[in-house]
Amino acid sequence: MEYGFASHLVLWSIVALSAVGLVATLGASWAMVKGAAYKD
C-alpha cells in the first residue's frame, strides 16, 4: 500500500512538473509573440 502510494506520488509529481513546464513554455512563447506583434 505504501509503495503504491509513493509511486503514485512520484508519478503525479512528474505530471505536475511537466504541466507547469508546458504552461510556462506556452506562456513565454505567447508573450514573445504578443511582444513582437506590439513592437511591429
PDB file of N, CA, C and O in Angstrom:
ATOM      1  N   MET A   1       0.840  -1.205   0.000  1.00  0.00           N
ATOM      2  CA  MET A   1       0.000   0.000   0.000  1.00  0.00           C
ATOM      3  C   MET A   1       0.873   1.252   0.000  1.00  0.00           C
ATOM      4  O   MET A   1       0.651   2.161  -0.800  1.00  0.00           O
ATOM      5  N   GLU A   2       1.856   1.307   0.885  1.00  0.00           N
ATOM      6  CA  GLU A   2       2.723   2.486   0.963  1.00  0.00           C
ATOM      7  C   GLU A   2       3.548   2.644  -0.319  1.00  0.00           C
ATOM      8  O   GLU A   2       3.765   3.758  -0.797  1.00  0.00           O
ATOM      9  N   TYR A   3       4.003   1.510  -0.867  1.00  0.00           N
ATOM     10  CA  TYR A   3       4.799   1.577  -2.090  1.00  0.00           C
ATOM     11  C   TYR A   3       3.948   2.114  -3.239  1.00  0.00           C
ATOM     12  O   TYR A   3       4.401   2.936  -4.035  1.00  0.00           O
ATOM     13  N   GLY A   4       2.706   1.635  -3.309  1.00  0.00           N
ATOM     14  CA  GLY A   4       1.817   2.101  -4.369  1.00  0.00           C
ATOM     15  C   GLY A   4       1.561   3.597  -4.237  1.00  0.00           C
ATOM     16  O   GLY A   4       1.558   4.331  -5.226  1.00  0.00           O
ATOM     17  N   PHE A   5       1.344   4.040  -2.993  1.00  0.00           N
ATOM     18  CA  PHE A   5       1.094   5.467  -2.755  1.00  0.00           C
ATOM     19  C   PHE A   5       2.314   6.277  -3.162  1.00  0.00           C
ATOM     20  O   PHE A   5       2.178   7.332  -3.782  1.00  0.00           O
ATOM     21  N   ALA A   6       3.514   5.792  -2.818  1.00  0.00           N
ATOM     22  CA  ALA A   6       4.748   6.504  -3.140  1.00  0.00           C
ATOM     23  C   ALA A   6       4.928   6.592  -4.655  1.00  0.00           C
ATOM     24  O   ALA A   6       5.299   7.645  -5.175  1.00  0.00           O
ATOM     25  N   SER A   7       4.670   5.499  -5.361  1.00  0.00           N
ATOM     26  CA  SER A   7       4.839   5.504  -6.814  1.00  0.00           C
ATOM     27  C   SER A   7       3.839   6.464  -7.458  1.00  0.00           C
ATOM     28  O   SER A   7       4.172   7.161  -8.417  1.00  0.00           O
ATOM     29  N   HIS A   8       2.620   6.499  -6.931  1.00  0.00           N
ATOM     30  CA  HIS A   8       1.616   7.422  -7.456  1.00  0.00           C
ATOM     31  C   HIS A   8       2.035   8.856  -7.179  1.00  0.00           C
ATOM     32  O   HIS A   8       1.845   9.736  -8.019  1.00  0.00           O
ATOM     33  N   LEU A   9       2.608   9.097  -5.996  1.00  0.00           N
ATOM     34  CA  LEU A   9       3.043  10.436  -5.633  1.00  0.00           C
ATOM     35  C   LEU A   9       4.134  10.912  -6.591  1.00  0.00           C
ATOM     36  O   LEU A   9       4.114  12.054  -7.050  1.00  0.00           O
ATOM     37  N   VAL A  10       5.080  10.028  -6.886  1.00  0.00           N
ATOM     38  CA  VAL A  10       6.166  10.369  -7.819  1.00  0.00           C
ATOM     39  C   VAL A  10       5.591  10.629  -9.207  1.00  0.00           C
ATOM     40  O   VAL A  10       5.969  11.591  -9.876  1.00  0.00           O
ATOM     41  N   LEU A  11       4.671   9.761  -9.636  1.00  0.00           N
ATOM     42  CA  LEU A  11       4.070   9.908 -10.965  1.00  0.00           C
ATOM     43  C   LEU A  11       3.345  11.245 -11.087  1.00  0.00           C
ATOM     44  O   LEU A  11       3.528  11.970 -12.065  1.00  0.00           O
ATOM     45  N   TRP A  12       2.517  11.569 -10.086  1.00  0.00           N
ATOM     46  CA  TRP A  12       1.776  12.823 -10.134  1.00  0.00           C
ATOM     47  C   TRP A  12       2.710  14.027 -10.047  1.00  0.00           C
ATOM     48  O   TRP A  12       2.428  15.073 -10.631  1.00  0.00           O
ATOM     49  N   SER A  13       3.832  13.884  -9.315  1.00  0.00           N
ATOM     50  CA  SER A  13       4.794  14.990  -9.215  1.00  0.00           C
ATOM     51  C   SER A  13       5.394  15.261 -10.592  1.00  0.00           C
ATOM     52  O   SER A  13       5.552  16.413 -10.995  1.00  0.00           O
ATOM     53  N   ILE A  14       5.729  14.182 -11.313  1.00  0.00           N
ATOM     54  CA  ILE A  14       6.311  14.325 -12.648  1.00  0.00           C
ATOM     55  C   ILE A  14       5.283  14.956 -13.584  1.00  0.00           C
ATOM     56  O   ILE A  14       5.615  15.846 -14.368  1.00  0.00           O
ATOM     57  N   VAL A  15       4.042  14.495 -13.500  1.00  0.00           N
ATOM     58  CA  VAL A  15       2.977  15.042 -14.353  1.00  0.00           C
ATOM     59  C   VAL A  15       2.778  16.524 -14.052  1.00  0.00           C
ATOM     60  O   VAL A  15       2.636  17.335 -14.967  1.00  0.00           O
ATOM     61  N   ALA A  16       2.769  16.875 -12.764  1.00  0.00           N
ATOM     62  CA  ALA A  16       2.568  18.266 -12.371  1.00  0.00           C
ATOM     63  C   ALA A  16       3.706  19.145 -12.894  1.00  0.00           C
ATOM     64  O   ALA A  16       3.465  20.233 -13.416  1.00  0.00           O
ATOM     65  N   LEU A  17       4.938  18.672 -12.752  1.00  0.00           N
ATOM     66  CA  LEU A  17       6.094  19.446 -13.215  1.00  0.00           C
ATOM     67  C   LEU A  17       6.044  19.604 -14.735  1.00  0.00           C
ATOM     68  O   LEU A  17       6.354  20.670 -15.265  1.00  0.00           O
ATOM     69  N   SER A  18       5.654  18.541 -15.427  1.00  0.00           N
ATOM     70  CA  SER A  18       5.562  18.603 -16.885  1.00  0.00           C
ATOM     71  C   SER A  18       4.499  19.617 -17.301  1.00  0.00           C
ATOM     72  O   SER A  18       4.704  20.391 -18.235  1.00  0.00           O
ATOM     73  N   ALA A  19       3.359  19.609 -16.600  1.00  0.00           N
ATOM     74  CA  ALA A  19       2.270  20.531 -16.925  1.00  0.00           C
ATOM     75  C   ALA A  19       2.718  21.974 -16.689  1.00  0.00           C
ATOM     76  O   ALA A  19       2.469  22.851 -17.517  1.00  0.00           O
ATOM     77  N   VAL A  20       3.378  22.213 -15.557  1.00  0.00           N
ATOM     78  CA  VAL A  20       3.861  23.559 -15.237  1.00  0.00           C
ATOM     79  C   VAL A  20       4.875  24.016 -16.283  1.00  0.00           C
ATOM     80  O   VAL A  20       4.841  25.162 -16.730  1.00  0.00           O
ATOM     81  N   GLY A  21       5.776  23.116 -16.669  1.00  0.00           N
ATOM     82  CA  GLY A  21       6.782  23.448 -17.675  1.00  0.00           C
ATOM     83  C   GLY A  21       6.134  23.776 -19.017  1.00  0.00           C
ATOM     84  O   GLY A  21       6.541  24.710 -19.709  1.00  0.00           O
ATOM     85  N   LEU A  22       5.114  22.987 -19.371  1.00  0.00           N
ATOM     86  CA  LEU A  22       4.426  23.208 -20.642  1.00  0.00           C
ATOM     87  C   LEU A  22       3.718  24.561 -20.636  1.00  0.00           C
ATOM     88  O   LEU A  22       3.808  25.322 -21.599  1.00  0.00           O
ATOM     89  N   VAL A  23       3.018  24.850 -19.549  1.00  0.00           N
ATOM     90  CA  VAL A  23       2.304  26.124 -19.431  1.00  0.00           C
ATOM     91  C   VAL A  23       3.292  27.290 -19.469  1.00  0.00           C
ATOM     92  O   VAL A  23       3.038  28.305 -20.117  1.00  0.00           O
ATOM     93  N   ALA A  24       4.419  27.138 -18.773  1.00  0.00           N
ATOM     94  CA  ALA A  24       5.425  28.201 -18.750  1.00  0.00           C
ATOM     95  C   ALA A  24       5.998  28.426 -20.151  1.00  0.00           C
ATOM     96  O   ALA A  24       6.208  29.564 -20.570  1.00  0.00           O
ATOM     97  N   THR A  25       6.244  27.340 -20.861  1.00  0.00           N
ATOM     98  CA  THR A  25       6.779  27.443 -22.226  1.00  0.00           C
ATOM     99  C   THR A  25       5.778  28.127 -23.148  1.00  0.00           C
ATOM    100  O   THR A  25       6.133  29.022 -23.914  1.00  0.00           O
ATOM    101  N   LEU A  26       4.513  27.690 -23.062  1.00  0.00           N
ATOM    102  CA  LEU A  26       3.476  28.299 -23.899  1.00  0.00           C
ATOM    103  C   LEU A  26       3.304  29.772 -23.535  1.00  0.00           C
ATOM    104  O   LEU A  26       3.136  30.620 -24.411  1.00  0.00           O
ATOM    105  N   GLY A  27       3.346  30.068 -22.239  1.00  0.00           N
ATOM    106  CA  GLY A  27       3.191  31.444 -21.785  1.00  0.00           C
ATOM    107  C   GLY A  27       4.322  32.324 -22.302  1.00  0.00           C
ATOM    108  O   GLY A  27       4.086  33.449 -22.743  1.00  0.00           O
ATOM    109  N   ALA A  28       5.537  31.817 -22.249  1.00  0.00           N
ATOM    110  CA  ALA A  28       6.693  32.582 -22.716  1.00  0.00           C
ATOM    111  C   ALA A  28       6.599  32.797 -24.227  1.00  0.00           C
ATOM    112  O   ALA A  28       6.877  33.890 -24.720  1.00  0.00           O
ATOM    113  N   SER A  29       6.210  31.761 -24.951  1.00  0.00           N
ATOM    114  CA  SER A  29       6.081  31.871 -26.409  1.00  0.00           C
ATOM    115  C   SER A  29       4.997  32.888 -26.758  1.00  0.00           C
ATOM    116  O   SER A  29       5.184  33.731 -27.635  1.00  0.00           O
ATOM    117  N   TRP A  30       3.858  32.800 -26.058  1.00  0.00           N
ATOM    118  CA  TRP A  30       2.747  33.722 -26.303  1.00  0.00           C
ATOM    119  C   TRP A  30       3.180  35.150 -25.998  1.00  0.00           C
ATOM    120  O   TRP A  30       2.843  36.074 -26.737  1.00  0.00           O
ATOM    121  N   ALA A  31       3.929  35.334 -24.905  1.00  0.00           N
ATOM    122  CA  ALA A  31       4.392  36.669 -24.516  1.00  0.00           C
ATOM    123  C   ALA A  31       5.335  37.227 -25.579  1.00  0.00           C
ATOM    124  O   ALA A  31       5.264  38.412 -25.906  1.00  0.00           O
ATOM    125  N   MET A  32       6.208  36.394 -26.117  1.00  0.00           N
ATOM    126  CA  MET A  32       7.145  36.850 -27.158  1.00  0.00           C
ATOM    127  C   MET A  32       6.391  37.222 -28.419  1.00  0.00           C
ATOM    128  O   MET A  32       6.692  38.228 -29.062  1.00  0.00           O
ATOM    129  N   VAL A  33       5.397  36.396 -28.771  1.00  0.00           N
ATOM    130  CA  VAL A  33       4.603  36.676 -29.977  1.00  0.00           C
ATOM    131  C   VAL A  33       3.833  37.979 -29.795  1.00  0.00           C
ATOM    132  O   VAL A  33       3.791  38.811 -30.702  1.00  0.00           O
ATOM    133  N   LYS A  34       3.223  38.158 -28.620  1.00  0.00           N
ATOM    134  CA  LYS A  34       2.478  39.392 -28.376  1.00  0.00           C
ATOM    135  C   LYS A  34       3.425  40.598 -28.380  1.00  0.00           C
ATOM    136  O   LYS A  34       3.091  41.661 -28.903  1.00  0.00           O
ATOM    137  N   GLY A  35       4.604  40.415 -27.790  1.00  0.00           N
ATOM    138  CA  GLY A  35       5.580  41.498 -27.752  1.00  0.00           C
ATOM    139  C   GLY A  35       6.033  41.871 -29.150  1.00  0.00           C
ATOM    140  O   GLY A  35       6.170  43.051 -29.472  1.00  0.00           O
ATOM    141  N   ALA A  36       6.266  40.865 -29.979  1.00  0.00           N
ATOM    142  CA  ALA A  36       6.692  41.112 -31.355  1.00  0.00           C
ATOM    143  C   ALA A  36       5.553  41.805 -32.133  1.00  0.00           C
ATOM    144  O   ALA A  36       5.795  42.698 -32.946  1.00  0.00           O
ATOM    145  N   ALA A  37       4.330  41.379 -31.868  1.00  0.00           N
ATOM    146  CA  ALA A  37       3.181  41.965 -32.567  1.00  0.00           C
ATOM    147  C   ALA A  37       3.035  43.445 -32.182  1.00  0.00           C
ATOM    148  O   ALA A  37       2.810  44.296 -33.042  1.00  0.00           O
ATOM    149  N   TYR A  38       3.166  43.742 -30.879  1.00  0.00           N
ATOM    150  CA  TYR A  38       3.046  45.124 -30.433  1.00  0.00           C
ATOM    151  C   TYR A  38       4.228  45.952 -30.938  1.00  0.00           C
ATOM    152  O   TYR A  38       4.069  47.116 -31.306  1.00  0.00           O
ATOM    153  N   LYS A  39       5.414  45.339 -30.951  1.00  0.00           N
ATOM    154  CA  LYS A  39       6.608  46.051 -31.382  1.00  0.00           C
ATOM    155  C   LYS A  39       6.491  46.384 -32.875  1.00  0.00           C
ATOM    156  O   LYS A  39       6.923  47.451 -33.310  1.00  0.00           O
ATOM    157  N   ASP A  40       5.919  45.489 -33.635  1.00  0.00           N
ATOM    158  CA  ASP A  40       5.769  45.677 -35.060  1.00  0.00           C
ATOM    159  C   ASP A  40       4.647  46.716 -35.306  1.00  0.00           C
ATOM    160  O   ASP A  40       4.343  47.035 -36.456  1.00  0.00           O
TER     161      ASP A  40
END
